[in-house]
Amino acid sequence: AGVDAIVRRIEGSSAWTDWEAYTLGGVAANLAGAIDHQVTTAYAVAGYFEQSRTQQTVQGPAGPETHTRIVYGAAEGGERLLYFVRAGQEVVWLTARSR
């Protein structure tokens, strides 16, 4: 239920499916950059390469949040999404594929 609530807050979320969510808290939240790199590498091996990256600060339920959206595309047209929500010492990162 918590994942569904986060997904509903993501602009354009209906264009994506097969959502997966993971969390990092406390000191582990500092690993978000490593997660970004690891997922980018895994997608590249699978034939998906970064097409766009945007970042914005939005007002979340508990205060300001930083949202980072990274879209990866494959030569045959499929897309993957990596989405980070950072709030204080917590990071949620989500992945999805295009419909």
JOJO-V504217 format. One record per helix or strand of 2 or more residues. SS is the DSSP state (alpha for helix, beta for strand). FROM is the first residue (numbers start at 0). TO is the last residue. If there is no record, write none. Layout:
SS_FROM_TO ; SS_FROM_TO
This chain:
alpha_1_7 ; alpha_12_14 ; beta_15_24 ; alpha_25_44 ; beta_47_59 ; beta_62_73 ; beta_78_86 ; beta_89_97
